[in-house]
């Protein structure tokens, strides 16, 4: 139940398909049928193993580059920061302590 799935992403960076149980971050990281297979139990994991030949190592690597490279993630952060900086409305406000003096 890894919160992010670094091992899965490292595999995809090498073009290696992932077979993972449907827990934790798996549904957010693995594109079922494209970068690997999301399974519910050991029996379905064995069945997924027999279908690995259907997946393209090049497509897995491409999907990794599209979603998880440091460059791509940095660009996403910059886009968020720019959108916040470009907003006309400021959400910062001064909070004044109104507690009575003792």
Number of C-alpha atoms within 10 A of each C-alpha: 10 11 9 13 15 12 11 21 22 14 16 26 19 13 20 21 26 27 21 20 18 15 14 13 16 23 14 11 20 25 15 16 15 16 29 25 26 21 19 12 11 11 9 15 17 12 12 19 14 10 13 18 10 10 17 16 19 14 16 24 19 15 19 21 15 12 13 16 14 10 12 13 13 12 12 12 12 12 12 12 11 11 10 13 11 10 9 7 8 9 7 6 6 5 6 6 6 6 6 5 4 3
